[in-house]
Amino acid sequence: MLTKKDLRRLGLRTDQMRRQEVFHNGGWYNQESQKIGYGDLSDEDIKRLTRLLQEGEYLIVLHEYPSRWNFKENYAFLYGAEGDPESPGGPYLLTFAAAVVAPGKYHKEGEYKFDTTLAEILGLDKA
């Protein structure tokens, strides 16, 4: 499972800026729904991540607004409670995930839509 300490190994740093970003100020989460960083991600970053991530490591990316600016409103609307933006929970990530990067794979769905693959990664498919 990825932690904040892994960012350096992956060539990422929190609040990084890229000229030609694929994701602008996105939030980066691991499969335990813990926020491990945020910032721009370029196509080169994503390609590097697919090479450097190890088996069982996933980087789940949310767009800037659901991971940061609109978090409190979104969470309160969906769950009727105040959430923790540093660990919002699997259902929140499933609702707002924009992409998942894994060893050798990059999966981007239509904005805010995802299939059961992410549910499996987040452990939400268990009875």
N, C-alpha and C positions, 0 to 999 in steps of 0.2 A: 504494500500500500504506500502510495506517495505521501510525503510530508513536505513541509516548507524547506527542510534541509536538502531535499532532492532537487530543488530548482536550479541550483548552481551546476550540478552534474548534467542537467538537461539543457543548460545554456539559457536559462530564463532568469529574470529578476523582477520582483514585484514593482509595479508601476512603470514597466518598460514601455517605450514608444517606438513605433515602427512607421516608416514612411508609407509603405504599401501593405497595410494591415488587412488581414482577412477578418479579424475580430478586433474591434476598437474597445479598449478598456474592459474587456470581458473578465468575468470571474472564473477562477480555476479551482476545481474541486476534485477530491479523490472519491473512490467508491464508497467511503464511509460518510460521505456528504460533508466533509470538512473542507473549508476554504483554505487553500494553500497559497494563494496569490491572486494577482489580477494585473491586467495590462494588455497591451496590444499583442496580437499574434500574427505573424506574417506566414506566407506560404512556406518560406524556408524554415521557420520555427516548427511548423507542423511536420514537414518532411523529416527534420532532425529528430523530433519527438518519436515518430514512428520507428526510427532506427535505434534510439537510445532507451526507450521505455523497456523495462524488463517484464517477463511473464508475470501476470497478475497485477500489473500497474496500469491504471487508467487515468487519463486527464479528461474531466468533464467540463465543458466550457458553456457558460451562460453569457448572454449578451449583457452589456453594461447596465441597462435599466433594471431588469429583474434581479440582477446580482447586487445592485448597489442602490440606485436612486429610488426605485419603486418597491424595494423589498418589503418594507413594513406594510404598505397598502396591499400589496399582492398577498402577503402571508395572512394578514387579518381577514381579507376577503375570502380566501380559500379555507382557512382553518378556524376563524373566529378567535384567534389568539395572537399574542405577540411572539414572533419567532426570533431566532438567533441567526443573524446573517453570516456568522462564522461557521455555523453548522445547521443549515436549514432543514435537513432531513431528506431522505430519498424521494418521497412523493413530490416535494417542491422541485427537486432537480429533474425528476421525470417530467413534470409539467413544463418547465422552462428551458431544458437543455437544448442547446443549439448544435453541439457536436460532442463526439467522444473520440479521443485519440488513444490508441492502444498499440502494443508492439506490432509493427508491420501494417497497421490499419488506421484509417481515418474515416469516420462515419459522420456525415453532416446531413441532417434532415431539414425539411421545410421548417421555417421558423416556428419554434415552440411546439413541434410535433415530434414524437419519437415512437419507435416500436418497442416490442417486449425485450429486445436485446438489452436496452438500458435498464429495464426493470430487473432483469437477471443480474446484471452487473451490480446494481444497488441492493440486491437481495430481497426485492419486493415480490418475487414470484413464489416465495415459500408459503406454504399453508400455515 
